[in-house]
Amino acid sequence: MESGPVESRIERLCVERGLKMTGQRRVIARVLSDAADHPDVEELYRRAAALDGRISIATVYRTVRLLEEQGILERRDFGGGRARYEPTEHGHHHHLIDVDTGRVIEFQDSAHERLLRDIAARLGFDVVSMRLELFGRRRAALAHCAAAADQVPVAGVASVAHGAAR
């Protein structure tokens, strides 16, 4: 499969960092750019192989490792024994992981970030980066409401839900 006239976000980052872009790397970059979730390598392979049957899982593993080394992808451990990935340029956000389903909800919350900066300052530090991953179980009363919507209503928090990559 050849890349279309428009490069994917990840393909553009690869080119900017001087990486050789083979046809298979272009397919993997496009799949990663188009992902609305946090896929693991096996899921990336399934999606890429659907576009180009010549792609092997070894190629996906090597490409993911290269993109991680180049700072283009970030590895995430949301439990379940499999690393999952998202682009580093995805914007500042945090994750809430449903331990029962593996569903990942991205959110931003300036109030908690101020609190974390205040804690660091009291301890004599300036925050250079922060990451928050909350692991939880949906309350039974809210479970039926959330099934109808793919957004979790949280006051003051913008959230985007993503299904589990399994």
SEVEX-922371 format. One line per 4 residues: number of its first residue (from 1); their letters; for each residue x, y, z of N, C-alpha, C, O. Coordinates in pm, 1 decimal, decimal comma, m for minus. Last residue first. Layout:
BEGIN
NUM> A> X/Y/Z/X/Y/Z/X/Y/Z/X/Y/Z  ...
# end
This chain:
BEGIN
166> RAAG> m807,8/m525,8/2269,3/m792,5/m666,1/2310,9/m795,0/m756,5/2191,9/m783,5/m878,1/2206,6  m814,7/m222,6/2379,6/m751,7/m292,5/2266,1/m725,8/m434,6/2310,3/m629,5/m460,1/2382,6  m1119,5/m79,9/2492,0/m998,4/m156,3/2519,1/m945,4/m218,2/2391,2/m1022,3/m260,9/2305,0  m1229,9/245,9/2380,3/m1247,0/103,6/2411,7/m1113,8/36,4/2434,1/m1008,5/89,9/2399,1
162> HAVS> m1217,5/560,9/2530,8/m1166,5/472,2/2426,9/m1188,7/330,2/2471,2/m1168,4/297,5/2588,1  m1357,3/881,1/2591,7/m1347,4/739,6/2623,8/m1298,2/662,9/2503,0/m1331,6/694,5/2388,9  m1260,5/1181,7/2719,2/m1281,8/1110,6/2594,7/m1260,7/964,5/2626,6/m1157,5/927,2/2682,5  m1351,0/1468,9/2913,1/m1310,8/1327,7/2901,0/m1344,7/1272,6/2764,7/m1443,8/1311,0/2702,8
158> AVGA> m1281,0/1737,2/3113,5/m1310,3/1697,0/2976,0/m1264,3/1553,8/2961,2/m1150,0/1521,3/2993,5  m1419,9/1823,5/3413,9/m1318,6/1739,0/3351,3/m1364,4/1704,1/3211,2/m1472,5/1648,6/3191,8  m1624,6/1952,2/3543,7/m1496,5/2019,8/3532,3/m1387,1/1939,0/3464,1/m1272,5/1983,5/3458,0  m1785,3/1656,1/3638,2/m1786,5/1801,7/3645,2/m1645,2/1857,2/3635,4/m1556,1/1815,1/3709,2
154> VPVQ> m1819,6/1405,1/3413,9/m1744,0/1442,1/3532,2/m1735,4/1593,2/3533,2/m1683,5/1652,8/3438,8  m1973,3/1154,5/3241,6/m1993,3/1291,0/3287,6/m1918,6/1316,5/3418,6/m1950,4/1256,9/3521,5  m1810,2/986,5/2996,3/m1836,2/977,8/3138,9/m1854,1/1119,7/3189,2/m1760,5/1199,2/3181,4  m1929,7/878,3/2682,6/m1865,7/983,0/2761,7/m1903,6/961,7/2907,0/m2016,6/923,3/2937,2
150> DAAA> m2082,5/716,9/2538,6/m1940,4/683,3/2540,4/m1860,7/790,4/2613,2/m1737,9/792,5/2606,0  m2394,5/600,2/2673,3/m2309,0/707,7/2621,4/m2163,6/664,5/2629,7/m2125,8/585,7/2716,4  m2510,8/373,2/2769,9/m2583,6/447,3/2667,3/m2497,8/555,5/2602,9/m2525,1/597,8/2490,5  m2343,2/292,4/2967,4/m2359,5/202,6/2853,2/m2427,6/275,4/2737,9/m2404,7/242,8/2621,4
146> ACHA> m2373,0/478,9/3163,7/m2255,4/489,1/3077,8/m2266,6/399,2/2956,3/m2205,8/426,9/2852,9  m2604,6/387,3/3292,3/m2605,2/516,8/3224,7/m2490,5/527,3/3125,0/m2508,3/578,5/3014,5  m2525,2/146,0/3407,2/m2627,3/142,3/3302,6/m2634,1/274,0/3226,3/m2666,0/274,0/3107,5  m2328,3/238,8/3593,6/m2293,5/148,3/3484,1/m2396,3/148,8/3372,6/m2359,7/151,7/3255,1
142> LAAR> m2402,3/380,7/3813,0/m2366,1/456,2/3693,4/m2344,1/367,3/3571,4/m2341,6/416,2/3458,4  m2452,3/189,7/4006,2/m2559,3/283,7/3972,8/m2529,3/360,6/3844,9/m2621,9/401,7/3775,0  m2201,7/61,1/4033,3/m2315,5/m9,4/3973,5/m2424,4/86,6/3929,3/m2484,0/66,2/3823,5  m1908,2/233,4/3939,0/m2013,3/212,4/4038,6/m2135,4/153,5/3969,0/m2168,1/193,1/3857,1
138> RRGF> m1632,5/85,2/3782,4/m1752,8/167,4/3770,2/m1852,0/131,8/3879,1/m1876,1/14,5/3907,4  m1317,5/92,2/3921,9/m1429,9/4,9/3887,3/m1554,5/92,7/3888,1/m1578,8/166,1/3984,0  m989,6/207,6/3820,5/m1113,2/204,0/3897,8/m1214,0/104,7/3844,5/m1197,4/43,5/3739,0  m690,5/375,1/3825,6/m751,5/246,3/3796,0/m875,9/235,3/3882,2/m868,8/251,9/4004,0
134> LELR> m535,8/651,3/3676,9/m625,5/603,6/3780,7/m684,7/471,0/3735,4/m724,5/456,5/3619,8  m248,6/802,9/3616,7/m326,5/689,9/3569,5/m405,8/638,2/3687,9/m350,2/588,1/3785,6  m79,4/1086,4/3526,9/m173,8/1031,4/3622,2/m250,9/919,9/3554,7/m311,0/939,2/3449,0  221,0/1252,0/3512,0/136,7/1151,9/3447,9/46,2/1096,3/3556,2/92,3/1063,2/3665,4
130> MSVV> 428,2/1531,2/3442,0/339,9/1456,0/3530,6/255,9/1361,5/3447,9/224,4/1386,8/3331,7  734,9/1716,7/3454,5/632,6/1642,8/3381,9/546,8/1569,7/3484,0/588,0/1549,0/3598,1  849,3/1892,7/3626,3/894,8/1897,0/3487,2/804,4/1813,0/3397,7/798,4/1836,5/3277,0  779,3/2090,7/3903,6/733,6/1978,2/3821,4/785,4/1996,6/3679,5/767,8/2102,5/3619,3
126> DFGL> 1021,7/2172,4/4136,3/942,2/2223,0/4024,9/905,3/2102,3/3939,8/991,4/2020,5/3907,6  1037,9/2122,4/4494,2/1058,9/2081,1/4356,0/973,6/2162,1/4259,9/867,8/2213,6/4296,3  988,5/2138,2/4770,3/1108,8/2199,3/4714,9/1139,9/2161,3/4571,3/1255,7/2167,0/4529,7  751,3/2059,0/4869,1/862,7/1966,8/4892,5/992,9/2016,0/4829,7/1094,8/1947,0/4833,9
122> RAAI> 590,9/2258,2/4775,8/607,9/2246,4/4922,1/725,3/2156,0/4956,5/790,6/2173,5/5059,4  603,0/2189,5/4500,7/664,3/2313,9/4548,9/687,9/2308,7/4700,0/793,6/2350,4/4747,3  454,3/1949,8/4496,9/595,9/1948,7/4457,7/667,6/2072,8/4511,0/779,8/2063,1/4560,7  204,1/2055,2/4574,7/270,6/1953,3/4656,7/419,6/1951,1/4625,4/502,3/1950,7/4716,7
118> DRLL> 154,6/2227,8/4356,8/165,5/2281,5/4493,1/237,1/2183,5/4585,5/321,4/2224,0/4665,6  134,8/2041,3/4150,2/242,2/2141,7/4145,9/263,3/2203,1/4284,3/377,0/2227,7/4324,5  m95,6/1905,1/4236,7/30,6/1832,6/4225,1/149,6/1928,4/4220,0/254,0/1900,4/4278,9  m284,4/2117,6/4221,0/m257,2/2051,3/4348,2/m122,9/1977,9/4343,7/m44,5/1987,9/4438,1
114> REHA> m283,7/2168,0/3946,2/m239,8/2273,1/4039,6/m202,6/2212,3/4173,8/m102,0/2250,0/4233,9  m389,2/1923,8/3862,8/m253,7/1959,7/3822,0/m198,7/2071,5/3909,5/m80,4/2070,9/3943,7  m645,7/1933,7/3963,5/m553,7/1834,7/4019,4/m409,7/1866,5/3980,7/m317,7/1839,0/4057,7  m742,7/2149,4/3804,7/m742,2/2158,6/3951,9/m644,9/2056,9/4011,5/m568,8/2091,3/4101,9
110> SDQF> m735,3/2067,3/3539,3/m639,5/2168,6/3583,4/m633,4/2179,4/3735,9/m529,1/2215,1/3790,7  m760,5/1779,0/3389,9/m817,3/1841,6/3509,0/m715,9/1938,6/3566,5/m621,7/1897,9/3634,3  m857,0/1564,4/3127,2/m771,8/1674,2/3171,1/m839,9/1736,4/3292,0/m962,6/1745,8/3296,7  m863,4/1218,8/3020,6/m921,9/1339,2/3079,5/m813,3/1441,0/3109,6/m694,7/1408,7/3116,5
106> EIVR> m965,9/915,7/2868,6/m869,5/1024,9/2876,4/m938,4/1146,4/2936,4/m1055,0/1174,2/2908,2  m1027,1/596,5/2965,6/m1091,4/727,0/2952,3/m983,3/832,9/2968,6/m916,6/838,4/3071,9  m1030,1/272,0/2850,8/m944,9/382,7/2892,4/m1017,8/513,0/2864,2/m1064,2/536,7/2752,7  m1133,3/m53,0/2942,9/m1167,0/73,6/2877,2/m1081,8/185,3/2935,7/m1063,5/192,3/3057,3
102> GTDV> m1110,3/m285,5/3079,6/m990,9/m237,8/3011,0/m1013,5/m106,9/2937,7/m920,7/m54,7/2875,9  m1316,1/m381,1/3236,2/m1330,6/m389,4/3090,1/m1203,1/m352,9/3014,1/m1189,8/m386,2/2896,4  m1231,0/m361,8/3503,8/m1314,9/m474,1/3461,8/m1317,8/m491,6/3310,3/m1321,5/m604,4/3261,1  m1089,2/m130,4/3540,4/m1018,6/m257,5/3563,1/m1100,5/m377,8/3519,1/m1044,8/m485,7/3498,9
98> DILH> m1073,5/139,6/3342,5/m1174,0/52,8/3402,7/m1110,1/m85,9/3416,0/m1080,6/m151,1/3315,8  m857,8/404,5/3395,6/m870,9/272,4/3335,4/m973,6/191,2/3412,1/m962,2/175,6/3533,7  m797,6/724,4/3303,9/m874,0/646,0/3400,5/m902,3/513,1/3332,4/m962,8/508,7/3225,4  m523,5/938,1/3233,8/m604,0/821,1/3201,0/m674,1/764,8/3323,3/m617,0/758,4/3432,1
94> HHHG> m456,5/1269,9/3100,5/m436,7/1161,2/3196,4/m534,1/1049,2/3161,9/m617,0/1063,4/3072,0  m274,6/1489,5/2880,2/m396,5/1431,5/2935,4/m358,2/1319,3/3030,7/m242,0/1279,8/3039,5  m147,7/1688,2/2629,1/m140,2/1658,3/2771,9/m275,6/1607,9/2822,2/m377,6/1675,4/2808,2  m111,6/1532,1/2307,3/m156,7/1638,5/2395,8/m156,6/1592,6/2540,9/m164,5/1473,3/2570,3
90> HETP> 3,9/1355,8/2134,6/m140,4/1342,4/2155,7/m196,0/1452,4/2246,1/m317,9/1464,0/2259,5  263,8/1317,0/2073,4/207,0/1448,3/2041,5/55,2/1452,4/2063,2/m12,5/1543,1/2014,9  313,0/1053,3/2117,9/357,6/1147,8/2220,0/296,0/1285,2/2196,9/278,1/1361,6/2291,7  48,3/819,1/2047,9/147,1/917,1/2001,1/185,7/1013,2/2112,9/101,1/1050,9/2194,0
86> EYRA> 39,7/517,1/2241,0/m25,9/636,3/2189,3/81,6/733,8/2144,3/193,3/731,8/2196,0  m4,0/168,5/2325,2/71,5/281,4/2271,5/m19,4/396,6/2230,2/m134,8/378,7/2191,4  47,2/m83,7/2575,7/m36,2/m18,0/2475,7/31,2/113,4/2439,3/114,4/163,8/2514,8  158,9/m398,7/2684,1/187,2/m256,2/2665,4/94,4/m204,0/2556,3/67,4/m272,4/2457,6
82> RGGG> m19,7/m629,9/2875,0/22,4/m587,3/2742,3/45,7/m437,5/2740,8/m36,2/m359,6/2789,4  m125,1/m704,4/3124,4/m6,5/m771,5/3074,9/41,9/m730,8/2936,9/136,1/m791,1/2885,4  m329,5/m575,0/3250,9/m366,2/m674,9/3151,1/m247,4/m741,2/3084,7/m265,4/m826,0/2997,2  m231,4/m227,4/3272,9/m265,3/m357,8/3327,9/m299,3/m453,5/3215,3/m297,8/m416,1/3098,1
78> FDRR> m150,4/m22,5/3117,3/m281,2/m8,0/3180,8/m325,5/m138,4/3245,4/m444,5/m158,0/3270,1  120,3/128,5/3031,1/86,9/1,9/3096,3/m41,6/23,5/3173,4/m41,1/81,2/3282,2  235,3/267,2/2727,4/150,1/278,4/2845,5/124,0/138,9/2900,5/107,6/43,2/2824,7  479,2/431,6/2542,4/429,6/303,1/2591,0/349,2/330,7/2717,7/391,0/408,1/2803,8
74> ELIG> 450,2/666,6/2286,9/468,2/641,4/2429,8/405,4/508,1/2464,1/294,6/475,9/2421,3  621,6/756,8/1986,1/518,0/681,3/2057,5/553,7/672,6/2204,3/670,9/671,4/2241,7  837,7/917,3/1935,7/716,0/940,3/1857,7/596,7/871,8/1923,2/484,4/921,9/1916,9  1091,1/875,5/2032,4/1004,1/968,0/2104,5/875,7/1000,9/2031,4/811,2/1101,4/2061,4
70> QEEL> 1247,3/683,2/1921,9/1254,3/815,4/1860,1/1164,4/918,1/1929,9/1162,0/1034,8/1890,8  1167,5/458,2/2063,3/1304,1/509,0/2082,0/1319,2/650,3/2028,5/1395,8/729,4/2083,6  911,7/428,7/1947,5/925,1/459,4/2090,1/1063,7/518,0/2118,8/1075,3/616,9/2191,1  978,8/363,7/1689,4/901,6/486,2/1713,1/906,3/527,2/1859,8/904,9/646,0/1892,1
66> LRVT> 1113,5/118,9/1738,0/1183,4/231,6/1676,5/1110,7/363,3/1705,8/1173,7/462,5/1742,6  900,0/m35,2/1840,5/1020,0/m12,5/1921,8/1097,6/108,8/1869,3/1142,4/192,3/1947,9  729,6/m34,3/1617,5/684,4/25,5/1743,7/805,2/57,6/1831,9/811,9/165,2/1891,4  892,1/m175,4/1435,2/852,0/m37,8/1407,1/807,9/33,1/1534,7/844,9/148,3/1557,4
62> RYVT> 916,4/m427,8/1555,9/1035,9/m346,9/1529,4/1000,0/m200,4/1508,0/1069,5/m111,4/1557,0  640,1/m506,0/1564,0/720,0/m494,0/1686,8/842,4/m404,6/1665,4/869,6/m316,1/1746,5  586,2/m507,6/1285,9/512,6/m416,8/1374,8/590,8/m397,7/1504,2/606,5/m284,6/1550,1  759,2/m709,3/1203,0/775,5/m574,1/1149,5/704,8/m472,9/1238,3/757,5/m364,5/1263,4
58> AISI> 645,0/m925,2/1336,8/782,2/m884,6/1370,4/809,9/m742,6/1321,0/876,3/m664,7/1389,3  405,0/m955,6/1206,4/400,6/m903,9/1343,2/539,2/m860,1/1387,8/551,4/m767,6/1468,1  432,6/m831,8/866,7/443,9/m936,6/969,1/437,1/m873,3/1107,8/460,4/m753,6/1124,3  258,1/m740,6/579,5/317,0/m695,1/706,4/317,0/m809,8/806,3/215,3/m875,8/827,7
54> RGDL> 118,4/m818,7/360,1/259,7/m857,7/365,3/325,5/m818,5/497,3/438,3/m859,9/523,9  m138,0/m715,5/359,8/m119,9/m852,1/406,8/24,5/m898,3/414,9/52,2/m1004,9/469,9  m238,2/m418,4/451,8/m127,9/m473,3/372,7/m93,6/m610,5/429,1/m28,4/m621,3/533,0  m471,0/m382,8/595,9/m439,7/m288,3/488,4/m330,8/m339,8/395,1/m330,1/m309,7/275,8
50> AAAR> m465,2/m584,7/778,6/m588,2/m569,4/700,7/m566,4/m474,8/583,0/m635,4/m485,2/481,6  m224,2/m536,1/901,0/m232,0/m650,5/808,9/m359,5/m646,0/725,4/m362,2/m697,6/613,7  m299,1/m321,2/1066,5/m204,0/m299,1/956,9/m213,2/m411,3/854,1/m210,5/m385,6/733,7  m476,4/m447,8/1248,0/m521,2/m334,7/1166,2/m430,3/m312,7/1045,7/m478,6/m288,2/935,2
46> RYLE> m311,7/m648,5/1359,0/m438,8/m683,3/1293,6/m484,4/m571,2/1199,8/m525,6/m596,6/1086,6  m102,2/m487,6/1466,2/m75,3/m585,1/1360,5/m203,9/m620,8/1285,7/m205,2/m623,2/1162,7  m240,0/m351,1/1665,7/m177,8/m276,4/1555,5/m151,2/m368,5/1437,2/m174,8/m331,8/1322,2  m300,9/m570,4/1828,0/m409,5/m497,3/1763,1/m355,9/m413,2/1647,5/m419,6/m404,8/1542,5
42> EVDP> m42,1/m640,5/1909,9/m123,5/m737,5/1837,0/m239,4/m670,1/1763,9/m272,6/m707,7/1651,5  42,0/m409,5/2046,6/108,1/m449,4/1922,5/23,1/m547,4/1841,7/17,2/m538,2/1719,1  m253,9/m224,5/2149,5/m131,7/m298,7/2177,4/m74,9/m345,1/2042,7/m135,8/m323,1/1938,0  m394,7/109,4/2121,0/m380,1/m30,7/2079,9/m249,6/m93,1/2128,7/m148,9/m24,7/2146,8
38> HDAA> m591,8/309,7/2245,1/m452,9/285,1/2283,7/m421,7/138,5/2248,7/m422,1/52,7/2337,0  m791,3/481,6/1999,8/m775,5/411,8/2127,2/m626,8/399,1/2158,1/m545,4/472,0/2101,4  m807,9/570,0/1753,9/m879,1/651,8/1852,1/m870,6/587,3/1990,3/m934,4/632,6/2085,4  m567,0/571,0/1501,2/m620,9/501,5/1618,6/m686,1/600,1/1715,2/m626,2/700,8/1753,0
34> DSLV> m439,9/700,8/1296,9/m585,5/691,8/1289,4/m648,8/630,6/1413,7/m770,5/636,9/1430,6  m171,9/669,1/1361,5/m228,6/804,1/1355,2/m380,3/802,6/1358,4/m442,7/892,0/1415,6  m146,9/389,8/1336,0/m126,8/454,2/1466,9/m188,4/594,2/1469,0/m250,3/633,1/1568,1  m194,0/364,3/1060,9/m281,4/295,1/1155,9/m269,5/359,8/1294,3/m370,1/382,0/1361,7
30> RAIV> 23,9/513,6/962,7/m113,2/558,7/935,8/m211,2/494,0/1034,6/m300,7/561,0/1086,1  238,4/357,5/1049,2/226,5/496,8/1095,0/84,0/548,2/1076,1/30,1/617,6/1162,4  187,2/125,3/903,0/183,6/120,8/1049,7/168,3/261,1/1106,7/93,2/281,5/1202,1  224,0/227,9/641,9/95,7/167,8/680,6/83,1/167,8/833,2/m21,0/206,4/886,5
26> RRQG> 493,0/306,3/656,2/388,8/406,2/628,0/251,3/354,0/670,4/171,7/427,9/728,3  618,3/64,0/693,6/622,4/163,3/802,0/515,7/270,0/781,5/455,5/318,3/877,5  567,2/m45,4/439,8/507,2/m106,8/557,6/510,8/m12,0/677,1/415,3/m8,1/754,7  719,3/124,8/273,4/574,3/114,9/255,9/506,3/56,9/378,4/399,5/103,7/417,8
22> TMKL> 958,2/302,5/477,2/920,8/196,2/384,5/769,1/196,4/371,8/699,3/260,6/450,3  1125,3/569,8/548,4/984,8/530,3/549,8/956,9/429,8/439,1/935,1/466,1/323,5  1386,6/630,8/766,3/1351,5/577,7/634,2/1208,2/525,7/641,1/1174,2/446,8/729,3  1386,5/923,9/965,9/1369,1/779,3/955,2/1332,8/741,1/811,8/1257,3/811,7/745,0
18> GREV> 1418,6/1193,8/1030,3/1511,2/1131,6/937,5/1498,8/980,8/925,4/1592,2/915,4/878,9  1233,6/1327,2/1172,5/1345,1/1270,9/1249,3/1441,3/1191,6/1162,2/1534,7/1129,4/1212,9  1050,0/1390,4/975,3/1120,4/1500,0/1041,9/1241,5/1450,5/1120,4/1340,6/1522,3/1133,9  953,1/1131,8/926,3/1030,1/1200,1/822,5/1111,3/1313,5/884,3/1228,2/1331,7/850,2
14> CLRE> 813,7/1092,0/1167,6/922,0/1001,1/1127,0/1013,1/1069,2/1025,9/1135,5/1064,8/1038,5  619,7/1292,7/1155,3/719,8/1295,5/1262,3/839,2/1207,1/1228,0/953,4/1243,4/1256,3  473,7/1198,4/932,9/539,1/1329,5/926,6/648,6/1340,0/1033,6/757,6/1390,2/1006,0  372,0/962,5/1040,3/463,4/956,5/926,5/541,4/1087,1/914,8/661,9/1085,6/889,6
10> IRSE> 201,2/1068,9/1231,4/318,1/992,9/1274,8/419,1/980,0/1161,9/539,7/985,9/1186,0  8,7/1194,5/1067,2/83,0/1270,7/1168,9/211,3/1198,9/1207,6/317,6/1260,4/1215,6  41,1/1088,4/722,7/m19,7/1080,1/854,9/65,6/1160,1/952,5/181,6/1190,1/923,9  44,0/1292,1/429,2/112,8/1206,6/525,0/32,9/1202,1/654,3/m34,2/1298,5/690,9
6> VPGS> m147,8/1286,5/144,5/m134,7/1348,6/275,0/m66,8/1249,1/369,0/m113,5/1136,5/386,3  m157,4/1123,8/m78,2/m91,3/1251,9/m90,9/m68,5/1320,6/44,3/21,1/1404,1/56,6  m97,3/795,8/69,7/m172,1/890,3/m11,6/m98,4/1022,7/m15,1/11,6/1033,7/39,1  144,9/539,0/44,2/88,4/650,4/118,5/13,8/741,3/21,6/55,6/761,3/m92,4
2> EM> 59,2/218,9/m83,7/136,7/340,9/m87,3/65,2/448,0/m8,6/m57,2/448,4/3,9  84,6/m118,4/0,0/0,0/0,0/0,0/88,0/123,2/0,0/183,2/130,4/77,7
# end
